[in-house]
């Protein structure tokens, strides 16, 4: 008798004992999203260091922080440009000639 498996499986290796095993693709997607702990066939706990939801939340927060810092940096650079332009304008102005006292 032949058995055909229609479901997809993902190959895993236990980080503790090294046993090779399979888990259904749906379960892996769920584990990635939730960050939930699961076990190898020998009972060793496994988990993904960061769930996909946590990963995307962290990436979003990082990008927001980067954007806010970029806005602040841009404001500081604009102030520096203005200060340099003022200094350049002062250098370009002709100085009044001193009259020698007799």
Protein Blocks (a to p, Z undefined) as FASTA:
>chain_A
ZZddfbdcdddddfklopacdddfklmmmmmmnopacddfkopacddfbafklmmmmmmm
mmmmmmmmmmmmmmmmmmmmmmmmmmmmmmmpccddddddZZ
